Amino acid sequence: MFDDIHYQSLYPDVAAVGCDPLYHFEMWGSEEGRHPAQDVSPATLKVLAESLGIEDGTGNRVARIIERSPATSFADLALVAGRFASRKLEQILSADDGRRSAVLMISHNLGGGVSRFVEERAATLSPERPVLILMAVAGGAALHYRSQDRAIEFFIPVGQRHTLLRLLTDLQLSAIEIHHTYGFDDLSSLIEELTAPIDLYLHDYFLVSPQPHLLGLDRRYVGDDLELYHRDLERAAIIPNPGTVRFWQRSQRWIFERARRVIVPSNDVGNRVRRIYPELKLSVVPHESFSVSANGRRLGPTAPMNGTGHAMKVALLGYLQDHKGNKVARAVFDLARRRNLDLTFVIIGHCDDVANLGPNVRVTGRYADQALESLILAEAPDLAWFPAQCPETWSYTLTSALRLNLPVLCSDIGAFAERIVGFEHGRTFPWDASPIEWLTCITDQLGAVVDP
């Protein structure tokens, strides 16, 4: 139910600050969507607690479950949750709203952009029709039911698949939206028993590669030819024993064949998928539409970064992981410091190993999605830098920078290039550039020159 070693290994920032793992999870990790153990999500713990009659209070959920059932295994708790699921099922089916034609949304429970898109889409649809969000979790599935006046969450153990089928059948699904299949061992057999049309949304490349960001073990993009670099993708897969990339693609092909529509957020995603499925008809539907804010900053006059002018500020947004450019960014931070440039960096978000960033870098910490633009305005950076090491499919953080009219510098792979077309203060740069090349480009964008 809670694994100290797993938690510290998965979240090095917890180990770095010396915080007790369970205390961190109960105080902050649960709300941040962190997983307390292998394949156990906060949502799983929540429905388990509710099934045991434990009121949903602030923190201490793990402790209260153990206190209520000290000698009960996770599997036995799952059976209790299964009986609880049957009661929840009756609540949904007896709802006196007279509405059916529900939409089933299939996704993962890993957070990030996929979860944000699913949550926002569910909020848009639920006033008009019921929405069910189905996610694979340890020992079964978590199901979130949303309607205009109800929000019900519960856990369905593997052995109670019939419970799930009954619900999906009785609600007369009008559509199935597949947003991600991670964690589902036998999704095809479930879909086969449902007759609703399928819309497939591609948020990453998991259906064409067992490594969804197309990374090798070095956490960098392997290249455009997935067949050529198949061994790198297989070794860096996020699931055990995926087989070859070609085998993986064959095993996922049924989803493309069943879908009435395949929806991608950018032309770049469509072009990459068509290399494997050239016959596919794809719909390009951006995740968001927006206009530039009048409050946004424009690139203004700059002073030389030689110690005589004011320090310029470069912002990196979100969770700075390796595939988002963590390693190259740290090398650039160090170069700027050693060259004594009046240049500071701020990570508006978070990263691992904060202690080793250096004095010219600040980290603001985790934030709620809706708070990002206020944080950007408060920091007032001169440039937003996106040194991604893989082809991004969208990027909500880029949207925030563009909406605020902040000058941006992006890697030249993925959706970035097409998204900044026509944006006066946007520039792309080779994703695999060296740290000194990136630093030179940054200072050039800021109107300064790095001394050779």
N, C-alpha and C positions, 0 to 999 in steps of 0.2 A: 504494500500500500504506500509506503514511503521508503525510499532507498537513498541513504546519505551519500554513498559513493557515486551512484548514478547521477544524483542531483548536482554534486560538485563537479563531476566530470562534464556534464552537459552544460553547466553554467559556471565557467571559470571565474566570472566576476564575483561570485559568492565566495569561492575559496580564497580569492585574492584579498578580500577584506576581512577574512577570518570569522565570518558570521556563521553561527550554527545553522546548518542546512534546513532543518525542520522549522526553526524559528523564522528564518527568512521566508520559507514557503508560506507559512501561516500569516505572516505580517504583510508580505508584498507579493511573493511569487504566484500565489493563487490568483490574485486579481490581475496579474500580468500575463496569465495564461501559461505559466511554466508547468512542466510535467513533474509530479512528485516521484514517479518511478517509471520504469520502462513500460511504454504503451498505456500508462495510466494518466488521464487528463484531469484537470480541475473539474470539468463537467461530470466525469465519472464519479469523483468523490462527492460531488454535490447531490447527484441522484441517489447514490448509496446512502448518504446521510439522511436524505428525505425519506427513503424507503424504510429506514430504521426508526422513523419518527423523531429525528433530531431536528430541531428548529434551525433554520438557516440564519445563524448569527455571524458576527464579524470574527474571522480567524478561528483557530483551534478545531477545524473540522476533522483533521486526522485524529487528534487526541480524543475528540468526542466519540468518533466511531469506535476506536479501540476501547475506550472506557465502557461503551454500551455493549460491545461484543468482544471481550479481551481474548478469547480463545477461538474465535471464528476465523476461518481462512477467507482469503479474498474470493475464492470460488463459491464458498457457501454464502457469502454476502451477496454475490451476484445472483444466486437463486432467490434470495429474499427480494432483491431488486426486481427480479422477474415477476414475482407475484404482485409487487407494487405496480409494475408496468401494466398488468392486466386491469388493475383498478383505474389507472390513468387513461387507459384505452377507452374504458366505459365512459369516463368523463368527456372525452373528446367526441365519441360517437353520439352521446346523448345531448350534446350542446344544442341549445335551443335557438340557434341562429339561422337554421334552415339553409345554410350554405354548404355546398360541396364543390366539386370541380377544383380540388386542391392542386397545388403545385408541389412536387417533390424535388428538393434540391440536394444533390449528393456531393459531399465535399470531404475535406480532411479537417482535423482539429489542431493543426500546427500553427495557427495564427498567420500573421503576415498579410500581404495584399489579397490573397485568395479569400481568407476569412473576412476581411473588410468588405470586399466586393459582395460576397454572399450575404452578409449581415445587412448591408445597405440595400441590396436588391430585395431581400425578404421584407424589410421595412417599407419598401415601395409597394410591394404586391399585397401584403397582408390586410390592408384595409378593404380590399376588394374580394379577396378569396383566401382561404386557409393556405398556409405555407408550412411544409415539413422539411426540416434540415436534418439529413441523415449522415452521421459520421461514424466511422469505424473506431472503436476503442478496445482496450484489453478485455477479452472475454465476451465481446458482443458489439452492440452498437448504441450510440447515444442518439436520441431522437428529440428534436426541438419542434414543438408545434406552436405556430403563431397565427392568430386571427386578430380581428379588429379589437376584441375585448378579452382575449385569452392568451396566455403564454405558459405552456406546460412543457417541462423537460423530464425525460425519464430514460432509464437504461434497459435495453432488451438483451438478455443473454443469448449466446449462440444457440442454445437448445430451444429457444422460444421463437424461432423464425416464423412459425405459424401466426404468432401474435402480430408481428410486423406486417405479414401478408394480409391478414384480416383487416387491419387498419387501412392499408394502402388500397385495398379492394373496395372497402365500404365507402371510402371518401371519394371514389370515382375520380381518379386523377385526370386532370386535363392536360398536364404536361409533366415531363421529367427533365430536369436540368442537371447535367453532369458537369460539375466544376472541378472535381478532382477524385481520383480513385485510390489514392494512397491508403493502405490499411485494409482494403477489401480483398479477401482471398477468393471469393466466388460471386462477384457482382453480376456476372452474366446470367447465372441461374435465377437470381432475383428478378432481373429485368425481363427475362423470358416469360415470367408469369404475369407481367403487367402489359397492358395494351396501349398505354398512353404514348404519344409521340415524344421523341427525345431531342432536346437541344443540347449540343455539346459545346461547352465553353473551354477554350484553351488558355490557361493562365501561365503555363510553363510548358516544358517539353517532356513531361513524364510519360505520355502515351507514345512517344517515339524513341525514348531513351530511358533506361533505368536510373540515369543521373539527370534529374529534371532541369538543371541549369547548364547542362552540356559541359561539365567540368571534369578535369582529370584529378589525380591524387594531389597535384600541386594547387588545387582550388582555382585553376585558371581555365579559360575556354580552350577546348581541344582543337577546334577548327571547324570549317564548314562541312567537310566530308566526314560524316559520322561513321561510314563504313570503314574508312581508312583508319580512324582513331577508335575503333570499336573496343579494343582491349582497355584503353584508358577509361572509357565510359563504364565498362563492366567492372573494373577494379574500384571505381569511385561510386558505384551504385548505392542508393539509399535503402535498398532492400536486400536481404540475403539471397544468394544463389539465383540471380535473375536469368541466367543463361546468356547466350550471345545477344548482341543488340538486334540482330536480324530475327532471332527467335522471339525476343521481347516485342518487336513490332508486329510480328504475326499474331501473337497472343492478344494484342490490344486492337487489332484491326476491326474486330466485330463492332466496337463502339462507333467507329467512323461509318461503318456500313449501316448500322441501325439508326443513326442520327438523321433527322430530317434537315437539320441545319448545323453547320459547324461555324462557330463564332469566334473570331480572334480580335484582340484589341488593337492590333497594328498591322500594317502591310508587311513589316519585317517578319512577324510570326507566320503570316500566310505564306510568304516566299520560302521560309525554311521547311514548313510542313509539306508544301507542294513538291519539294525535292524528293520526298518519300512517297507521297500520294498525289501524283500529278493530275489525276482525274478529279480530285476533290473540288467542289464548289464551296468557296468560303465567303462568309460575310464579315467584313471588317467593321466592327462597332467599338469605337473608343470607350474606355471605362468611364470617362468623364467629359463634360464640355464645360468650358469656363471662359471668362473674359479677364483681361488684365486689369488689376486693381489700380485705382488712382492713388492709392497709398504706397504703391511699389516704388522702389529705388531705381535710379538710373546711374549708369557709370559716370561719376563726376571727375573733376580734376584730381589728379593724384600727385603725390610727392615722391621723389626718389627714395628707394629703400636702402639708403646707405648710412643710416643713423642720424640724418639731418631732418628728415621729414617724419610725418606721423605714421604709425604702423598700420598697414593695410590688414584687413581681416578676410580670411577665406573660410567659408562654412561647408561642412559635409553634413548631410541630413540623414537621420534615421539610424538604423543599427549597422555599424560599420563592420561587416564580416569580410572574410577573405575574398569571396566572389564579388563583393561590392568595392573592392580595392583597398582593403585594410593594409596589406603588406606594402604596396607601392606608396600608399599615403604615409605610412610611418617612415619610409625611407626619405620621402620628400620633407616631412617634418624635420628630420635629422639634418638633412642637407641645408635647409633654410636656417636652422639654428647655428650650424657650424660656419656658415657664410656670414653670420651676423646680420641677416636681413631684418629690416623692420617689418616683419611679416608674421602675423599670428594666425592660428587656426582654431576653429571652434567646431566641435562635433555636437551639433544640435540633435541629441539623441544619446546613444550609448555604444560602448564597445567593450571587448574583453581586454584584460591586462592593462587597465587604466594607469597603474602605477608607473609603467615604463614608457609613457608617451613623451615626456620631456616638458620643459618649462614654457615652450611656445605654443602649447596645445591645451585647450580647456574642453571639458565634457559637461554638458548641461544635465544629462540623465534622461531616463525614460519619460515619455510624454503620451498623453492621450492624443489620438489622431486629430481631433478638432482643435487642439492647442498649438499645433506646429506653426501655423502662420503667425500667431501672436508671438511665439518664441523667436521666429526669424526677424520680425519687426523690432523686437526688443534688442536683439544682438546687432542689428543693422550691419550685416556683412557687406563687403564690396564685391564678392563673387561667391557663387555656389559651385562647388566642384563635385563631379560625379565620375570617379575613376573606375567604373565597373569593369570587372575582368571576365564578364560573360554577357551574352546578349539579353538585355532586359526586355521583357515583353510589354511593359507599360511604365511604371514608377509613379506612385502617388506623390512621393517627395519632389520629383521634378515638377509635377503639376503645381505644387505650392510655390516653388521658386518662380515658375513662369507667371503664375497668377499675380505675384507681387512685383513682377517686372524686374526681377533681380538678374543681373548678368550671370550666365551659366557657362560652364566649361564641362563637356561630357566626352566620355569615350565614344569612339566612332562605330561601335557595334550595337546591334539591337535596335530598339524603337527610338532611341534618343535622336538620331539624325533626322528622321522624318518629323519628330515632334517639335523640333526647334526651327523647322523651315519657316522663314518669314519672321522669325523673332529677331529683332534688331540686335540684341545683346547676347546671342547664343553662338557657341562655337564648339565644334567637335575636334578631337585629337586622337591619333592612333592609340587604341586601347593597350597595346603592348609596348608603348614607349618606355624608355628607361626613366628612373627617378629624376635625373638631371634634365632630361628632355621635358618631363612634366613640369618641373619647377621653372624652367625657362619659359614654357608656354604660359604658366600662371602669371609670372611677373610681366610677360609681354601683354597679357590681357589687362593687367593692372597699370600698364603704362610705364613699366620700368624695365631695366635690363640687368640680367645677372652678370656680374663680373666673371670673366673666364678664369 
